[in-house]
Amino acid sequence: MTFLIPNENSQPNPSPHDTNPIESQIMAMTTKEDLQQELDSVRANYQKWQAKDDQTAITTQTRLAQIIHLRANQIGVQLT
């Protein structure tokens, strides 16, 4: 078994319970309309960043879309 010992400059792993403000805002949404509006915004941003070939931003928009769909499933709504 191998153990890695971090050096003093390494950053700790974020807690799995930490979320960024946008994720928290999405998870607090309670209406289909709010979630649909947020998903439409994420789709527009995805297309914008895809045109600029910004892989980091594309990954972020994909994650936000997944969180929006997760929240929609939690409250029992279908998004288009």
Backbone bond lengths (Angstrom), bond angles and torsions (degrees), N, CA, C in turn:
res aa  C-N    CA-C-N  psi(-1)  N-CA   C-N-CA  omega(-1)  CA-C   N-CA-C  phi
1 M - - - 1.447 - - 1.522 108.34 -
2 T 1.324 116.88 137.08 1.452 121.96 -178.93 1.517 109.49 -112.10
3 F 1.314 115.26 135.19 1.462 120.46 176.29 1.515 108.85 -115.04
4 L 1.314 115.95 136.26 1.456 120.54 176.23 1.515 108.42 -99.58
5 I 1.309 115.71 130.49 1.458 120.62 178.68 1.522 107.14 -105.21
6 P 1.338 117.86 118.05 1.468 119.93 -177.72 1.524 110.63 -70.24
7 N 1.326 114.93 149.92 1.462 117.72 174.84 1.524 109.64 -85.84
8 E 1.307 116.18 174.61 1.470 119.37 -173.87 1.526 112.78 -68.66
9 N 1.334 118.24 -14.75 1.459 120.78 -179.27 1.531 113.24 -92.68
10 S 1.308 117.49 -6.66 1.460 119.34 -176.95 1.525 110.37 -75.23
11 Q 1.301 114.09 150.95 1.466 120.58 179.36 1.523 108.90 -94.44
12 P 1.321 117.50 142.84 1.468 118.97 177.40 1.524 110.19 -67.89
13 N 1.307 115.63 152.50 1.457 119.40 174.69 1.522 109.08 -66.77
14 P 1.324 117.01 138.87 1.466 117.76 178.36 1.524 110.65 -66.04
15 S 1.287 115.50 148.97 1.457 120.36 177.28 1.521 108.99 -64.59
16 P 1.322 118.66 141.81 1.465 119.24 176.85 1.527 112.03 -65.64
17 H 1.324 116.13 -11.93 1.463 119.94 179.45 1.526 112.01 -92.39
18 D 1.332 117.49 -9.03 1.452 121.27 177.55 1.522 108.97 -77.36
19 T 1.300 116.28 135.86 1.460 120.50 174.27 1.513 107.84 -133.18
20 N 1.309 115.42 156.78 1.451 117.19 176.34 1.525 108.68 -84.42
21 P 1.318 117.34 164.62 1.477 120.07 -175.46 1.527 113.98 -58.97
22 I 1.320 117.76 -34.88 1.465 119.78 -179.60 1.525 110.06 -66.97
23 E 1.329 116.73 -43.19 1.465 119.91 178.18 1.519 110.74 -62.67
24 S 1.315 116.78 -41.66 1.468 120.44 178.48 1.522 110.76 -62.73
25 Q 1.314 116.22 -40.92 1.468 120.83 179.30 1.535 110.23 -62.96
26 I 1.327 116.56 -43.74 1.469 120.05 178.93 1.527 110.17 -62.41
27 M 1.315 117.29 -45.61 1.460 120.71 -177.53 1.527 112.62 -66.88
28 A 1.332 116.95 -17.62 1.463 120.69 177.83 1.535 112.41 -88.78
29 M 1.319 117.26 -9.95 1.474 120.32 -178.76 1.522 110.30 -68.43
30 T 1.330 114.98 141.63 1.463 119.58 -175.46 1.531 113.71 -125.39
31 T 1.335 117.81 -0.39 1.461 118.51 -179.50 1.526 111.04 -121.28
32 K 1.313 114.30 149.98 1.460 120.57 177.84 1.522 110.22 -60.73
33 E 1.320 116.58 -38.97 1.458 121.24 -177.83 1.530 111.66 -62.06
34 D 1.330 116.53 -44.64 1.467 119.94 178.85 1.524 111.38 -62.96
35 L 1.332 116.01 -44.38 1.462 120.30 -179.83 1.524 111.40 -65.74
36 Q 1.326 116.98 -40.52 1.463 120.67 179.83 1.523 110.20 -64.88
37 Q 1.319 116.89 -41.81 1.465 120.96 178.96 1.536 109.95 -62.64
38 E 1.307 117.13 -42.67 1.466 121.32 179.26 1.536 110.22 -65.53
39 L 1.326 117.41 -41.41 1.463 120.95 178.73 1.522 110.57 -64.24
40 D 1.315 117.94 -41.05 1.464 120.90 177.63 1.527 110.74 -61.27
41 S 1.321 116.80 -39.73 1.461 121.89 178.11 1.528 110.85 -65.07
42 V 1.331 116.60 -43.30 1.463 121.03 179.09 1.527 109.92 -63.29
43 R 1.312 117.37 -40.92 1.473 120.34 178.80 1.527 111.33 -62.08
44 A 1.332 116.41 -42.20 1.467 120.11 178.74 1.530 110.33 -64.19
45 N 1.329 116.53 -42.97 1.468 120.05 178.58 1.528 111.16 -64.53
46 Y 1.325 116.52 -39.47 1.468 121.10 178.63 1.523 109.91 -57.89
47 Q 1.319 115.96 -47.55 1.458 120.09 -178.98 1.526 111.34 -64.20
48 K 1.331 116.41 -38.86 1.464 120.64 178.82 1.529 110.23 -62.64
49 W 1.331 117.16 -47.49 1.465 120.51 -177.79 1.523 111.40 -72.72
50 Q 1.317 117.36 -30.11 1.458 120.45 177.17 1.528 109.85 -64.56
51 A 1.318 115.96 -39.34 1.466 120.29 178.47 1.529 111.05 -63.97
52 K 1.334 116.43 -29.81 1.473 120.64 178.83 1.526 111.86 -92.98
53 D 1.327 117.10 -0.66 1.463 124.00 179.12 1.531 111.77 55.89
54 D 1.332 115.97 42.99 1.469 121.50 178.33 1.532 108.17 -95.93
55 Q 1.331 116.45 96.38 1.465 121.15 -173.67 1.522 112.75 -64.08
56 T 1.312 117.86 -35.10 1.465 120.33 179.42 1.523 110.60 -64.39
57 A 1.316 116.90 -45.79 1.462 120.76 179.37 1.524 111.17 -67.01
58 I 1.317 117.08 -37.45 1.463 120.81 177.86 1.523 109.87 -62.21
59 T 1.328 116.75 -43.92 1.464 121.05 178.42 1.522 110.93 -61.86
60 T 1.322 116.62 -41.06 1.467 121.19 179.02 1.523 110.82 -62.92
61 Q 1.327 117.19 -44.55 1.463 120.31 -179.37 1.527 110.66 -66.05
62 T 1.323 116.86 -36.45 1.466 120.41 177.27 1.518 110.16 -63.77
63 R 1.328 117.09 -43.42 1.470 121.16 178.25 1.530 110.83 -62.06
64 L 1.318 117.03 -43.14 1.466 119.58 178.90 1.527 110.90 -62.90
65 A 1.315 117.69 -39.99 1.470 120.50 177.90 1.524 110.32 -62.41
66 Q 1.324 117.15 -39.67 1.465 120.77 178.13 1.530 110.61 -63.97
67 I 1.311 117.30 -40.81 1.464 121.28 179.66 1.529 110.07 -66.34
68 I 1.326 116.68 -40.00 1.471 120.33 178.64 1.531 109.68 -62.41
69 H 1.324 117.51 -44.82 1.468 120.22 179.39 1.533 111.01 -66.67
70 L 1.317 117.48 -36.65 1.467 120.94 175.40 1.530 110.13 -59.48
71 R 1.323 116.22 -47.54 1.470 119.96 -179.40 1.526 110.55 -64.50
72 A 1.318 117.25 -40.26 1.465 120.28 178.56 1.527 109.99 -60.60
73 N 1.318 117.16 -42.83 1.458 120.68 177.92 1.518 111.27 -63.76
74 Q 1.321 117.23 -38.32 1.465 120.95 -179.65 1.519 111.53 -63.28
75 I 1.338 116.94 -36.17 1.476 118.62 -178.24 1.519 112.01 -98.68
76 G 1.345 116.64 4.12 1.459 121.12 172.32 1.503 115.91 76.48
77 V 1.339 117.49 37.22 1.468 120.12 177.12 1.522 110.03 -122.03
78 Q 1.337 115.44 153.94 1.458 122.47 176.81 1.525 108.28 -104.91
79 L 1.330 116.06 134.27 1.464 120.71 176.82 1.511 109.18 -107.32
80 T 1.331 115.58 153.99 1.470 120.39 179.24 1.503 110.66 -109.28
